[in-house]
């Protein structure tokens, strides 16, 4: 699965250690977004779609380290 730079950073920020839990956390985070935060909502939706389409083993192989330090 090819994730963008922004998607990797989003997942790194909310990483819980498991794909299933990350999906739950990102879904919950979306409930706090305002209507004007469309870019973040779209980024989150795209990330969630990709996470849903991959296996736990594929997720475990990802290197989820933020690249903005």
C-alpha positions as CSV (number, residue, x, y, z in Angstrom):
1,X,0.0,0.0,0.0
2,X,1.4,3.4,-0.9
3,X,0.8,6.1,1.7
4,X,1.6,9.7,1.1
5,X,4.0,11.7,3.3
6,X,1.0,13.3,5.0
7,X,-0.8,10.0,5.6
8,X,2.3,8.5,7.2
9,X,2.7,11.5,9.5
10,X,-1.0,11.3,10.4
11,X,-0.7,7.6,11.3
12,X,2.5,8.3,13.2
13,X,0.7,10.9,15.3
14,X,-2.2,8.6,16.2
15,X,-0.4,5.3,16.1
16,X,-1.6,2.9,18.7
17,X,0.4,-0.1,17.7
18,X,-2.3,-2.0,15.8
19,X,-4.2,-1.3,12.6
20,X,-7.6,-2.0,14.1
21,X,-7.1,0.4,17.0
22,X,-5.6,3.1,14.7
23,X,-8.8,2.9,12.5
24,X,-10.9,3.4,15.7
25,X,-8.8,6.3,16.9
26,X,-8.8,8.1,13.5
27,X,-12.6,7.5,13.2
28,X,-13.1,9.1,16.6
29,X,-10.7,12.0,15.8
30,X,-12.9,12.8,12.8
31,X,-15.8,13.5,15.1
32,X,-13.9,16.5,16.5
33,X,-13.2,18.1,13.2
34,X,-15.1,21.2,12.3
35,X,-16.8,21.7,8.9
36,X,-14.0,24.0,7.8
37,X,-11.3,21.3,8.3
38,X,-12.0,19.7,5.0
39,X,-8.4,18.9,4.1
40,X,-7.8,17.0,7.3
41,X,-11.1,15.2,6.9
42,X,-10.2,14.2,3.4
43,X,-6.7,13.1,4.5
44,X,-8.2,11.0,7.3
45,X,-10.8,9.5,5.0
46,X,-8.2,8.5,2.5
47,X,-5.9,7.0,5.2
48,X,-8.8,5.1,6.7
49,X,-9.7,3.6,3.3
50,X,-6.1,2.4,2.8
51,X,-5.9,1.0,6.3
52,X,-9.1,-0.9,5.7
53,X,-7.7,-2.4,2.5
54,X,-4.6,-3.8,4.1
55,X,-3.7,-6.7,6.4
56,X,-2.4,-6.5,9.9
57,X,0.9,-7.9,8.6
58,X,1.2,-5.2,6.0
59,X,0.5,-2.6,8.7
60,X,3.1,-4.1,11.0
61,X,5.7,-3.7,8.3
62,X,5.1,0.1,8.1
63,X,7.6,2.4,9.6
64,X,5.5,4.9,11.3
65,X,7.9,7.6,12.5
66,X,6.9,11.2,12.1
67,X,9.2,13.0,9.6
68,X,8.8,16.5,11.1
69,X,11.1,16.4,14.1
